[in-house]
Amino acid sequence: MLTELRQRGLQDIYIACMDGLKGLPEAVTAIFPRTLTQLCIVQIMSAGAVIASLFERTYNGRFPLLRLRGG
């Protein structure tokens, strides 16, 4: 698809907002080397919610770094 866009006359992509699909940033920069790639904010927020949920279930609200400090 990216090669087809290049062949149809697309000169450059300034910013490509992506959803975290593995290999997509490399594919875009292989065809359009000056492209800035960025993870979509919705994907970042979704990943953060998953991590927070796992943290809450694992530690039951206790802060694990207290044990590392010897407290």
Helices and strands as residue ranges (DSSP letters): H 2-7, E 15-18, H 24-31, E 36-39, H 41-59, H 65-68
